[in-house]
């Protein structure tokens, strides 16, 4: 797999759009055909998602030198360029791979957040203990004000981390649902 950046061109038009890449002498080196979304009406099978993958070199060439590409992209707005292929346009194995990678990233973030929450809980407990010692030793509000402010600050941080943790758990759950759907889709295609 190459590390070269890829561009994904989506054809919104109802017909294919062909663009030529020419050499310095004007001879055609390559023809790129941007197919629209095509579904077989009898089987419902997707023939084309409407996305065409271009290398960075191809994209830079057509963007700079192809009048046809510039007309369809900039004037007619029928070709649009994306940096990432949407999940709906990916093959099941690609969607599965991406979902697993995203799940691993979220799991790592979740573990980091849980560790941070545990550390904050320990700090909060320590602050509460110090506060109780101070309040039993003295009733002077000025002496404990700094500690009560710290406790309130720690409480706020724990609440924020709890909300973030809940959000991450929801994302992991959504990814697991997508992963199961992608696996189910891959299994159905394998049965056909």
Order of alpha helices (4+ residues) and beta strands (2+ residues): beta-beta-beta-beta-beta-beta-alpha-alpha-beta-alpha-alpha
